[in-house]
Amino acid sequence: MKFPFSFLQRVADKLRALPQRLYKFVALGMAVCLVTTSLVFIHHPQTVVAQTVVQKVTLTYGPQRVTIPMSELETFAETGEASKVIRFISGFVSDDTEMFRTALTRKIPAPNPLFLNKAMDFIVGELFLFEIGQVIHTPSRKNVIEALRSSIGLSVLDDREISLLEVIEKYPAQELFVDARKLNQASKYMTFLVSGAEQGLMFVRETLADLIC
């Protein structure tokens, strides 16, 4: 299901005004509803196919930016090796360097790719995709939600875990912009999206078990 960009913008603006704890509570509560209402329609996971491979990433920090090969970002994420990435981020706030790396590599368990894929088709899922798309996007910012849905779907197939680095690697574009200052927030939105789908599924299972028993 596709929701108008302007509608998602209005919903996102209202939810951002909520305290972080309340934001998470609302998100998980809505996720329970979407998983419950979609349960009867779920039969097979949707197919996602990567179209291209990201070649370069432009990191932004406010008005500043630096463009690096994707391989350099991967090396930084895996080893923390001093590179243009570290020099760029450290030039603004040195404490952000490790936070940026952690946000990139943090693994979020996603044991039920089927429900996660379905969750991303509903308004709660699209809301979080919209938020993540404010941080990770192509230069044109076109089709961000659809692209993120595809890259997230691909990321969970291998090991049923997901990280923002994997989402970037599997994004169907040759060039991406990544807001280094907001990447940690994008990681939180990703966690809310995945945990919401998981808790919604758990709620459904427990509810059905109670009805059967």
C-alpha positions as CSV (number, residue, x, y, z in Angstrom):
1,M,0.0,0.0,0.0
2,K,1.4,3.4,-0.9
3,F,0.6,6.5,1.2
4,P,1.0,10.0,-0.2
5,F,4.3,11.6,0.7
6,S,2.6,14.7,2.1
7,F,0.4,12.5,4.4
8,L,3.5,10.7,5.7
9,Q,5.2,14.0,6.3
10,R,2.3,15.3,8.4
11,V,2.1,12.1,10.5
12,A,5.9,12.0,11.0
13,D,5.9,15.7,12.1
14,K,3.3,15.0,14.7
15,L,5.0,11.9,16.0
16,R,8.4,13.6,16.2
17,A,6.8,16.0,18.7
18,L,6.1,13.1,21.1
19,P,8.6,12.0,23.8
20,Q,10.8,9.2,22.7
21,R,9.2,6.6,25.0
22,L,5.7,7.6,23.9
23,Y,6.7,7.5,20.3
24,K,7.9,3.9,20.7
25,F,4.7,2.9,22.5
26,V,2.5,4.4,19.8
27,A,4.6,2.7,17.1
28,L,4.5,-0.7,18.7
29,G,0.8,-0.4,19.4
30,M,0.0,0.5,15.8
31,A,2.3,-2.3,14.6
32,V,0.2,-4.8,16.6
33,C,-2.9,-3.6,14.8
34,L,-1.4,-3.8,11.3
35,V,0.0,-7.3,11.9
36,T,-3.3,-8.4,13.3
37,T,-5.4,-7.0,10.4
38,S,-3.0,-8.4,7.8
39,L,-2.5,-11.9,9.2
40,V,-5.2,-13.5,7.1
41,F,-3.7,-12.1,3.9
42,I,-0.2,-13.4,4.4
43,H,0.9,-16.4,2.4
44,H,4.3,-15.9,0.9
45,P,7.0,-13.3,1.5
46,Q,7.2,-10.7,-1.2
47,T,10.0,-10.9,-3.7
48,V,12.6,-8.2,-3.7
49,V,15.3,-7.8,-6.3
50,A,18.3,-5.6,-6.2
51,Q,18.7,-3.6,-9.4
52,T,22.1,-2.0,-8.9
53,V,25.0,-1.8,-6.5
54,V,26.0,1.3,-4.6
55,Q,29.3,2.6,-5.9
56,K,29.8,5.8,-3.8
57,V,28.4,7.4,-0.7
58,T,28.2,11.1,0.0
59,L,28.3,11.8,3.7
60,T,26.7,15.0,4.9
61,Y,27.1,16.8,8.2
62,G,24.9,19.9,8.0
63,P,26.1,21.9,5.0
64,Q,29.4,19.9,4.8
65,R,29.8,16.9,2.6
66,V,32.4,14.4,1.4
67,T,32.0,11.7,-1.3
68,I,33.8,8.3,-0.8
69,P,33.7,4.9,-2.5
70,M,31.3,2.4,-0.9
71,S,34.3,0.2,-0.1
72,E,35.8,2.9,2.1
73,L,32.6,3.1,4.1
74,E,32.6,-0.7,4.5
75,T,36.2,-0.8,5.6
76,F,35.5,1.9,8.2
77,A,32.4,0.0,9.5
78,E,34.3,-3.3,9.7
79,T,37.7,-2.2,11.1
80,G,37.4,1.5,12.3
81,E,40.5,2.1,10.1
82,A,41.4,5.8,9.9
83,S,40.1,7.1,6.6
84,K,38.5,10.1,5.1
85,V,35.3,9.0,6.9
86,I,36.8,9.4,10.3
87,R,38.6,12.6,9.5
88,F,35.4,14.1,8.1
89,I,33.2,13.2,11.1
90,S,36.0,13.9,13.7
91,G,36.4,17.4,12.2
92,F,33.0,18.3,13.6
93,V,32.3,16.3,16.8
94,S,34.9,13.7,17.6
95,D,32.5,11.7,19.8
96,D,30.3,11.1,16.8
97,T,32.8,8.9,15.1
98,E,32.3,5.8,17.1
99,M,28.5,6.5,17.4
100,F,28.4,6.7,13.6
101,R,30.2,3.4,13.3
102,T,28.0,1.7,15.9
103,A,24.9,3.0,14.1
104,L,26.1,1.5,10.8
105,T,27.0,-1.9,12.2
106,R,24.4,-2.5,14.9
107,K,22.7,-5.8,14.1
108,I,18.9,-6.0,14.7
109,P,17.4,-9.5,14.9
110,A,14.6,-10.0,12.3
111,P,13.6,-13.6,12.7
112,N,10.4,-13.2,10.7
113,P,11.1,-11.6,7.3
114,L,7.6,-12.5,6.1
115,F,5.9,-10.3,8.7
116,L,8.5,-7.5,8.4
117,N,7.9,-7.3,4.6
118,K,4.2,-7.1,5.2
119,A,4.6,-4.5,8.0
120,M,6.5,-2.3,5.5
121,D,3.4,-2.2,3.3
122,F,1.2,-0.5,6.0
123,I,1.2,3.0,7.2
124,V,3.4,2.3,10.3
125,G,6.0,0.6,8.2
126,E,5.9,3.4,5.6
127,L,6.2,6.0,8.3
128,F,9.4,4.5,9.5
129,L,10.7,4.0,6.0
130,F,9.9,7.7,5.4
131,E,11.9,8.6,8.5
132,I,14.9,6.4,7.5
133,G,14.7,7.9,4.1
134,Q,15.4,11.4,5.5
135,V,18.8,10.0,6.5
136,I,19.6,7.6,3.7
137,H,18.5,8.6,0.2
138,T,19.5,9.1,-3.4
139,P,20.5,12.6,-4.6
140,S,17.1,13.0,-6.2
141,R,15.2,11.6,-3.2
142,K,12.9,9.8,-5.6
143,N,11.2,6.5,-4.7
144,V,12.9,6.4,-1.3
145,I,10.3,4.3,0.4
146,E,10.1,1.7,-2.3
147,A,13.9,1.5,-2.5
148,L,14.3,1.1,1.3
149,R,11.5,-1.6,1.3
150,S,13.5,-3.5,-1.2
151,S,16.9,-3.1,0.5
152,I,15.6,-4.0,3.9
153,G,13.8,-7.1,2.5
154,L,17.0,-8.2,0.9
155,S,19.1,-7.6,4.0
156,V,17.1,-9.9,6.2
157,L,17.1,-12.8,3.8
158,D,20.7,-14.0,4.5
159,D,20.8,-14.3,8.3
160,R,17.6,-12.8,9.5
161,E,19.4,-9.8,10.9
162,I,19.6,-6.3,9.6
163,S,22.0,-3.4,9.9
164,L,22.0,0.1,8.3
165,L,25.3,-0.9,6.5
166,E,23.5,-3.8,4.9
167,V,20.6,-1.5,3.9
168,I,23.0,0.9,2.3
169,E,24.9,-1.9,0.5
170,K,21.7,-3.4,-1.0
171,Y,20.0,0.0,-1.8
172,P,19.0,-0.1,-5.5
173,A,21.1,2.9,-6.6
174,Q,24.6,3.7,-7.6
175,E,25.0,6.8,-5.3
176,L,23.6,7.5,-1.9
177,F,23.5,10.4,0.5
178,V,23.9,9.6,4.2
179,D,23.4,12.1,6.9
180,A,26.2,11.3,9.4
181,R,24.7,13.4,12.1
182,K,21.3,11.6,12.0
183,L,22.4,8.0,11.4
184,N,22.0,7.0,15.0
185,Q,18.4,8.2,14.8
186,A,17.8,6.1,11.7
187,S,19.1,3.1,13.5
188,K,16.5,3.7,16.2
189,Y,13.7,3.9,13.6
190,M,14.9,0.7,12.1
191,T,14.8,-0.9,15.5
192,F,11.2,0.3,16.1
193,L,10.1,-1.0,12.7
194,V,11.6,-4.5,13.3
195,S,10.6,-4.8,16.9
196,G,7.1,-3.5,16.1
197,A,6.6,-6.3,13.6
198,E,8.0,-8.9,16.0
199,Q,5.8,-7.8,18.9
200,G,2.8,-7.7,16.7
201,L,3.4,-11.2,15.6
202,M,3.9,-12.3,19.2
203,F,0.6,-10.7,20.1
204,V,-1.2,-12.5,17.3
205,R,0.3,-15.9,18.3
206,E,-0.6,-15.4,22.0
207,T,-4.1,-14.3,21.1
208,L,-4.7,-17.2,18.7
209,A,-3.3,-19.6,21.3
210,D,-5.8,-18.2,23.9
211,L,-8.7,-18.5,21.5
212,I,-7.8,-22.1,20.6
213,C,-7.3,-23.2,24.2
